[in-house]
Amino acid sequence: MLVLFEPCHPTLLQTTTADSYPVRRVFCIGRNYEAHAREMGRDPDREPPFFFTKWAETVVNADPDDACRIAYPPETHNFHFEIELVVAIGKAGFRIDAAEAEQVIWGYAVGLDMTRRDLQLEARDLGRPWDTGKNVEQSSPMGRLVARDAARPNGFDPGSGRITLSVDGIVKQDADLSELIWPVKDIVAHVSRFYRLAPGDLIFTGTPAGVGAVVPGNRLVGEIAGLPPLEITVAPPADS
Ligand code: MN
């Protein structure tokens, strides 16, 4: 049997060692910080967080050494940054107990959930899917992954630690992981009720308040205490 064309290969995420991590699926938690839910016009006391998905191919390596450039995407006039802690799954799991959730986590990274906000809000208000707003090509840049056991000695704690995003050196998002409405272990448990988690699955854990629009030329730096930073430059729209 012949394969008709070259199958697409998964994004290989850089880690802090020589190993690379093949990306399988991307899950994203929405409205998981109270102040961000409120800036989106929602009341987190009445609506709990939730999740949606993006294609694995939206993930790009954005270690500061990569000089990563993200083309401003088509069909939007309001392209937003959302800095997030990303959990990388390393073991299969289904209906995982929150108390056991850490066992299936391979490691952690800093990630961006770049969003066509105009299209997302239009879809939200019309009760339509979020695909054109969220599932955007190159919309999931990530810093280097750190293995779980290597992260903690570096000062990383998934339960607390500063998370920031700056644009051209000016801090726009500045919060603490302790503000997550659903902590990491509850996120893993929740998503695993609906999907059989497997190695290669990434979970973006939600963004704090302060999201905003970018323009071509902006340089974005995302940081979480104890993890390698990410850095991207927004490039002009690509014609093809
Ligand atoms: Mn997000």
Residues whose N, C-alpha, C, O or C-beta is under 5 A from the ligand:
A	BS01	MN	I29 E82 D113 G206 T207
